[in-house]
C-alpha cells in the first residue's frame, strides 16, 4: 500500500467537501477577553473578537482564579509529579473535589484531566462493576460518552433524541432485575436543547435503572449555585452520576464525576483511564477550585450571560436568520452547507475581525452545518452590534435564505 497516497486521498476529500478543519492561531489577552490576537498564515496579526469559545462566564481571566493559580505555582511548582495513586494526589486536588461534591450535593467527586476522560473512563468501567449491564444512550450524546460505552463492551441500546416514549419501549424489552443505566445530557451543545431530566428519572425509578447525566455545558451556568440544570430543576438527588467540566463555564481545565461515596470509590479503584493518567497540575486544580467556589456565589454572572444570549437570539430572529432557540445559552445559526459555512466563517474573521468556527459533519449531521455563537458577560454591546451587522451583510452576500426560525 502507498500510505502517503492514501493519506492525501483522505485529506483531499475533506477539502472537497468543505470539512477540512483549520486551527486558527489566536492569543487571548488577559483582562480583555473576548479580544484576542489572530496570527494569520502569512505571519501578520489582527485583533479579533472570539464568539465561539466555551469560557462562558469569562472565568478564565477572573482575578480570583488567576491569584489562586499563581499562588499554587509559587508554592507547589508546575506539575503534579505522578498519577493520583503515585504521588499525584495533593491538597489542591482534594480541595477541588470537595468543592465539586458540595456543588452537586453529592458525597464525593473524582477529578479527571478532562470531561472527555471522565466520561470515557467511567462509562467503560461500569460494565465491569455491574456484569450484564445494558446502557441506554441518547443518540446525540457526546462522542466521549459513545466511546466509553463502546469500550465497556456491554449491551447497549440507543434511544431517539429526547424521546422518552422510545426509551420506555427499550426499557420494557429488558428483564426487570437486569442492571441498566440511562446516559444522557442536560444541554445538547450543538442545538442548545434540554434533556427531559425529570421524565428520565421517573423511568429510571420505574425500571430500577441508574442515571448518568453529562452537564458539561450547564455546570456554572444554571441552578442557584451553578450546579447545572439538574440543580435548577431540583433533581440532583435523583441522578446517580453527574459528569461535568472545569474547562467551560469555570474557565480552567479538567473534568469530573460527582456521585456517591461507594460509586466514586469503585470508579477510582477500577477505571484505567483514571488510574494510569498523570493528575492535573496543582496550579490548575487550585484555580479550578477557586472558580467553582466563586461561581457558586455569583448569580449576576449567570444572569448577564443569559441576557446576552437572549438579546443576540432576538436580534438574529428579527433579521430572519435561521436559528435554534430552546431557551439555553447556545446560539446556533444554521447554514446547511459546509462550503458556505466555512466561507462565512472566513469572511467574518478576515473582513470583520469576528471569530466563529464552522461546525460541520461529523460534529453535526450533514445538511445541518452551522455557526455556533456563545455570548458571554464579557462581550460588549458594541461587539454584539458588530456581529449582528456583519451577519446581516454576509447572509445575502453568500446567497443564503432568510427564514422565520428553525426549531
C-alpha positions as CSV (number, residue, x, y, z in Angstrom):
1,X,0.0,0.0,0.0
2,X,1.1,3.5,-0.8
3,X,0.4,5.0,2.7
4,X,1.2,8.6,1.7
5,X,-1.2,8.5,-1.2
6,X,-4.0,7.1,1.0
7,X,-3.5,9.9,3.5
8,X,-3.5,12.5,0.7
9,X,-6.7,11.0,-0.7
10,X,-8.4,11.1,2.7
11,X,-7.4,14.8,3.3
12,X,-8.4,15.8,-0.2
13,X,-11.9,14.5,0.4
14,X,-12.2,16.7,3.4
15,X,-11.1,19.8,1.4
16,X,-13.5,19.0,-1.4
17,X,-16.4,18.6,1.0
18,X,-15.6,21.8,2.8
19,X,-15.0,19.9,6.0
20,X,-11.2,20.4,6.4
21,X,-10.6,21.8,9.9
22,X,-8.3,24.8,10.2
23,X,-6.9,25.6,13.6
24,X,-6.8,29.4,13.9
25,X,-3.8,30.6,15.8
26,X,-5.0,33.1,18.5
27,X,-3.6,34.6,21.6
28,X,-6.1,35.5,24.3
29,X,-5.4,38.9,26.0
30,X,-5.8,38.7,29.8
31,X,-8.4,41.1,31.2
32,X,-9.5,42.0,27.6
33,X,-11.1,38.7,26.5
34,X,-13.0,38.1,24.2
35,X,-10.5,40.3,22.5
36,X,-7.6,38.2,21.1
37,X,-4.8,38.4,18.6
38,X,-5.1,36.3,15.5
39,X,-1.8,35.3,13.7
40,X,-2.6,34.8,10.1
41,X,-1.0,32.1,7.9
42,X,1.3,34.8,6.4
43,X,2.5,35.8,9.9
44,X,0.7,39.1,10.1
45,X,-1.5,39.8,13.1
46,X,-5.0,41.2,13.7
47,X,-7.1,42.0,16.7
48,X,-10.4,39.9,16.8
49,X,-13.4,39.2,19.0
50,X,-13.9,35.5,19.9
51,X,-17.5,34.4,19.6
52,X,-17.1,30.6,19.7
53,X,-15.3,30.0,23.0
54,X,-16.6,27.9,25.8
55,X,-15.3,30.2,28.6
56,X,-18.9,31.0,29.0
57,X,-18.6,33.3,32.0
58,X,-15.1,34.8,31.4
59,X,-13.8,33.0,34.5
60,X,-10.5,32.2,32.6
61,X,-9.4,35.7,33.4
62,X,-11.1,36.3,36.7
63,X,-8.7,37.7,39.4
64,X,-9.8,35.1,41.9
65,X,-8.8,32.3,39.6
66,X,-5.6,33.8,38.5
67,X,-4.5,34.6,42.0
68,X,-5.1,31.0,43.1
69,X,-3.2,29.7,40.1
70,X,-0.2,32.0,40.7
71,X,-0.1,31.2,44.4
72,X,-0.1,27.4,43.8
73,X,2.6,27.7,41.2
74,X,4.8,29.6,43.6
75,X,4.0,27.1,46.4
76,X,4.0,23.8,44.7
77,X,5.7,24.2,41.3
78,X,4.5,23.2,37.9
79,X,3.4,19.5,37.6
80,X,1.8,17.1,40.0
81,X,4.6,14.6,39.5
82,X,2.5,11.5,39.1
83,X,-0.8,9.7,38.9
84,X,-3.3,10.1,41.6
85,X,-2.2,6.8,43.1
86,X,1.5,7.6,43.0
87,X,2.3,11.0,44.5
88,X,-0.2,12.9,42.3
89,X,-2.9,13.5,44.9
90,X,-2.3,16.8,46.6
91,X,-4.2,19.1,48.9
92,X,-5.2,21.1,45.8
93,X,-6.9,18.0,44.2
94,X,-8.7,17.2,47.4
95,X,-9.9,20.7,47.9
96,X,-11.2,20.8,44.3
97,X,-13.0,17.5,44.7
98,X,-14.6,18.8,47.9
99,X,-15.8,21.9,46.2
100,X,-17.3,19.9,43.3
101,X,-19.1,17.4,45.7
102,X,-20.6,20.3,47.5
103,X,-21.6,22.0,44.3
104,X,-23.7,19.0,43.3
105,X,-24.8,17.9,46.8
106,X,-23.0,14.6,46.4
107,X,-21.0,12.6,48.8
108,X,-17.9,12.6,46.6
109,X,-16.3,13.8,43.4
110,X,-13.4,12.5,41.3
111,X,-11.4,14.9,39.1
112,X,-10.0,13.7,35.8
113,X,-7.8,15.5,33.3
114,X,-10.8,16.3,31.1
115,X,-14.5,15.7,30.9
116,X,-13.9,13.5,27.9
117,X,-11.6,11.4,30.0
118,X,-14.2,11.3,32.8
119,X,-17.0,10.1,30.5
120,X,-14.9,7.6,28.7
121,X,-13.2,6.1,31.8
122,X,-16.4,6.0,33.9
123,X,-18.8,4.6,31.3
124,X,-16.3,2.0,30.2
125,X,-15.7,0.7,33.7
126,X,-19.3,0.4,34.8
127,X,-20.0,-2.8,32.9
128,X,-17.1,-4.4,35.0
129,X,-18.8,-3.3,38.2
130,X,-22.2,-4.5,37.0
131,X,-21.9,-7.6,34.9
132,X,-24.7,-7.9,32.3
133,X,-25.2,-4.1,32.3
134,X,-27.2,-2.6,29.5
135,X,-26.5,1.1,28.8
136,X,-29.4,3.1,27.2
137,X,-27.9,6.1,25.4
138,X,-29.4,9.2,23.8
139,X,-28.5,9.2,20.1
140,X,-27.0,12.7,20.3
141,X,-24.8,12.0,23.3
142,X,-21.2,13.4,23.3
143,X,-18.5,11.4,21.5
144,X,-16.8,10.7,24.8
145,X,-19.9,9.0,26.1
146,X,-20.2,6.9,22.9
147,X,-16.6,5.9,23.2
148,X,-16.9,5.0,26.8
149,X,-20.0,2.8,26.2
150,X,-18.2,1.2,23.2
151,X,-15.1,0.4,25.2
152,X,-17.2,-1.1,28.0
153,X,-18.1,-3.9,25.6
154,X,-21.6,-4.2,27.2
155,X,-25.1,-4.4,25.8
156,X,-26.3,-1.0,24.6
157,X,-29.5,0.5,23.2
158,X,-29.8,3.9,21.5
159,X,-32.9,5.8,22.0
160,X,-34.1,8.6,19.7
161,X,-33.0,12.0,20.9
162,X,-35.1,13.2,23.9
163,X,-37.7,10.6,23.0
164,X,-38.9,9.3,26.4
165,X,-41.5,7.1,24.8
166,X,-38.9,5.3,22.8
167,X,-36.7,5.0,25.9
168,X,-39.6,3.3,27.7
169,X,-40.0,0.8,24.9
170,X,-36.4,-0.1,25.1
171,X,-36.5,-0.5,28.9
172,X,-39.6,-2.7,28.6
173,X,-37.6,-5.1,26.5
174,X,-35.1,-5.7,29.3
175,X,-35.6,-8.0,32.3
176,X,-36.8,-6.1,35.4
177,X,-33.9,-7.3,37.5
178,X,-31.2,-6.8,34.9
179,X,-28.7,-4.0,35.6
180,X,-29.3,-1.0,33.4
181,X,-28.1,2.6,33.1
182,X,-29.6,5.6,31.2
183,X,-26.9,8.0,29.8
184,X,-28.0,11.4,28.6
185,X,-27.1,15.1,28.7
186,X,-28.7,18.1,30.3
187,X,-27.9,20.5,27.4
188,X,-27.0,19.3,23.9
189,X,-24.4,21.8,22.8
190,X,-25.0,21.9,19.0
191,X,-28.7,22.7,19.2
192,X,-28.9,24.1,22.7
193,X,-31.9,22.0,23.7
194,X,-32.5,20.5,27.1
195,X,-32.8,16.8,28.0
196,X,-36.0,15.6,29.7
197,X,-34.3,15.0,33.1
198,X,-37.4,14.6,35.2
199,X,-39.1,12.2,32.8
200,X,-35.9,10.1,32.5
201,X,-35.6,9.9,36.3
202,X,-39.1,8.7,36.5
203,X,-38.4,5.9,34.1
204,X,-35.2,5.1,36.0
205,X,-37.2,4.7,39.2
206,X,-39.8,2.6,37.5
207,X,-37.3,0.3,35.8
208,X,-34.7,0.2,38.5
209,X,-32.0,1.9,36.3
210,X,-29.0,4.0,37.2
211,X,-28.9,7.6,35.8
212,X,-25.8,9.2,34.3
213,X,-26.0,12.8,33.1
214,X,-23.5,14.9,31.2
215,X,-23.8,18.5,32.4
216,X,-20.6,19.9,30.8
217,X,-22.5,22.7,29.0
218,X,-24.6,23.5,32.1
219,X,-22.4,23.5,35.1
220,X,-21.7,27.0,36.3
221,X,-24.5,28.3,34.1
222,X,-27.7,27.0,35.7
223,X,-29.1,26.5,39.2
224,X,-28.9,28.8,42.2
225,X,-25.2,27.9,42.7
226,X,-24.2,26.8,39.2
227,X,-24.8,23.1,39.8
228,X,-26.4,22.7,36.3
229,X,-29.8,22.0,35.0
230,X,-30.4,19.2,37.5
231,X,-29.8,21.6,40.3
232,X,-32.0,24.2,38.7
233,X,-34.9,21.7,38.5
234,X,-34.3,20.3,42.0
235,X,-33.3,16.9,40.6
236,X,-29.7,16.4,41.6
237,X,-30.6,13.9,44.2
238,X,-32.2,11.7,41.6
239,X,-29.1,11.5,39.4
240,X,-26.6,8.7,40.3
241,X,-23.6,10.1,38.4
242,X,-23.1,13.7,37.3
243,X,-20.4,14.4,34.7
244,X,-19.1,18.0,34.4
245,X,-16.2,20.1,33.1
246,X,-13.8,22.7,34.6
247,X,-12.9,23.9,31.1
248,X,-16.0,25.7,30.1
249,X,-18.0,27.9,32.5
250,X,-15.3,27.5,35.2
251,X,-12.7,28.7,32.7
252,X,-9.8,26.4,33.6
253,X,-9.2,22.7,32.7
254,X,-10.3,19.2,33.8
255,X,-13.4,17.1,34.2
256,X,-15.1,15.2,36.9
257,X,-17.9,12.9,38.1
258,X,-19.9,13.6,41.3
259,X,-21.6,10.7,42.8
260,X,-22.0,8.5,46.0
261,X,-19.0,7.6,48.2
262,X,-19.2,3.9,47.1
263,X,-19.6,4.6,43.4
264,X,-16.7,7.1,43.4
265,X,-14.5,4.6,45.3
266,X,-15.3,1.9,42.8
267,X,-14.6,4.1,39.7
268,X,-11.3,5.4,41.1
269,X,-10.3,1.9,42.0
270,X,-11.1,0.1,38.7
271,X,-11.1,2.7,35.9
272,X,-7.8,2.5,33.9
273,X,-8.4,6.0,32.5
274,X,-8.2,7.4,36.0
275,X,-5.6,5.1,37.5
276,X,-2.9,5.5,34.8
277,X,-3.2,9.2,34.0
278,X,-0.9,11.9,35.5
279,X,-3.1,14.1,37.6
280,X,-3.8,17.8,36.9
281,X,-1.0,20.3,37.8
282,X,-1.6,21.6,41.3
283,X,-2.0,25.2,39.9
284,X,-4.8,24.1,37.6
285,X,-6.6,22.3,40.5
286,X,-6.2,25.3,42.7
287,X,-7.5,27.7,40.0
288,X,-10.5,25.4,39.3
289,X,-11.4,25.2,43.0
290,X,-11.3,28.9,43.3
291,X,-13.5,29.3,40.2
292,X,-16.1,26.7,41.4
293,X,-16.1,28.4,44.8
294,X,-16.7,31.9,43.3
295,X,-19.3,30.9,40.7
296,X,-21.4,29.3,43.5
297,X,-22.0,32.8,44.8
298,X,-22.1,35.0,41.6
299,X,-25.6,34.8,40.2
300,X,-25.0,38.1,38.5
301,X,-22.6,36.4,36.1
302,X,-25.2,33.8,35.1
303,X,-27.9,36.4,34.7
304,X,-25.7,38.6,32.5
305,X,-24.7,35.6,30.3
306,X,-28.4,34.6,29.8
307,X,-29.3,38.2,29.0
308,X,-26.6,38.5,26.3
309,X,-27.8,35.2,24.7
310,X,-31.4,36.4,24.8
311,X,-30.6,39.7,23.1
312,X,-28.5,38.0,20.4
313,X,-31.1,35.5,19.6
314,X,-33.8,38.2,19.5
315,X,-31.7,40.4,17.2
316,X,-30.9,37.5,14.8
317,X,-34.5,36.4,14.7
318,X,-35.5,39.9,13.7
319,X,-33.2,39.6,10.7
320,X,-34.9,36.3,9.7
321,X,-31.8,34.2,10.2
322,X,-32.5,30.5,10.9
323,X,-31.6,29.9,14.5
324,X,-32.4,27.3,17.1
325,X,-33.8,28.8,20.3
326,X,-34.6,26.2,23.0
327,X,-34.1,28.7,25.8
328,X,-30.5,27.9,26.6
329,X,-27.3,30.0,26.3
330,X,-26.3,28.3,23.0
331,X,-27.0,30.3,19.8
332,X,-26.7,28.1,16.7
333,X,-27.2,29.8,13.3
334,X,-28.0,27.2,10.6
335,X,-26.2,27.5,7.2
336,X,-26.9,24.0,5.9
337,X,-23.9,23.9,3.5
338,X,-20.3,23.0,4.6
339,X,-18.7,25.2,1.9
340,X,-20.8,28.2,2.7
341,X,-20.4,27.7,6.4
342,X,-16.6,27.8,6.0
343,X,-16.9,30.8,3.7
344,X,-19.0,32.7,6.2
345,X,-16.6,31.9,9.0
346,X,-13.6,33.0,6.9
347,X,-15.2,36.3,5.8
348,X,-16.3,37.1,9.4
349,X,-12.7,36.6,10.6
350,X,-10.9,38.3,7.7
351,X,-13.2,41.2,7.0
352,X,-14.9,41.9,10.3
353,X,-12.5,40.6,13.0
354,X,-15.1,38.1,14.3
355,X,-14.0,34.6,15.0
356,X,-16.6,31.8,15.0
357,X,-15.6,28.3,14.0
358,X,-17.8,26.5,11.4
359,X,-19.5,23.4,12.8
360,X,-19.6,20.6,10.1
361,X,-20.0,16.8,9.9
362,X,-19.3,14.7,11.8
363,X,-19.9,17.0,14.8
364,X,-23.4,17.6,13.3
365,X,-25.4,15.7,10.7
366,X,-24.8,16.6,7.0
367,X,-27.1,19.3,5.8
368,X,-27.2,20.9,9.3
369,X,-23.9,22.8,9.2
370,X,-24.0,25.9,11.4
371,X,-22.2,28.7,13.1
372,X,-22.4,28.3,16.9
373,X,-22.2,31.5,18.9
374,X,-21.5,31.6,22.6
375,X,-22.2,35.1,24.0
376,X,-20.7,35.8,27.5
377,X,-20.8,38.6,30.1
378,X,-17.6,39.9,28.7
379,X,-19.0,40.5,25.2
380,X,-19.8,44.2,25.0
381,X,-22.9,45.7,23.4
382,X,-20.7,47.1,20.6
383,X,-19.3,43.6,19.9
384,X,-22.9,42.3,19.7
385,X,-23.9,45.1,17.3
386,X,-20.9,44.4,15.2
387,X,-21.7,40.7,15.0
388,X,-25.3,41.3,14.0
389,X,-24.4,43.9,11.4
390,X,-21.8,41.6,9.9
391,X,-24.1,38.6,9.7
392,X,-26.8,40.7,8.1
393,X,-24.4,41.9,5.4
394,X,-22.9,38.5,4.7
395,X,-26.1,36.4,4.7
396,X,-27.2,38.0,1.4
397,X,-23.7,38.0,0.0
398,X,-23.5,34.3,0.4
399,X,-26.9,33.8,-1.2
400,X,-28.5,32.2,1.9
401,X,-32.2,32.2,2.6
402,X,-33.7,34.1,5.5
403,X,-36.3,32.1,7.4
404,X,-38.5,32.9,10.3
405,X,-36.9,30.4,12.7
406,X,-35.7,26.8,12.9
407,X,-36.8,24.8,16.0
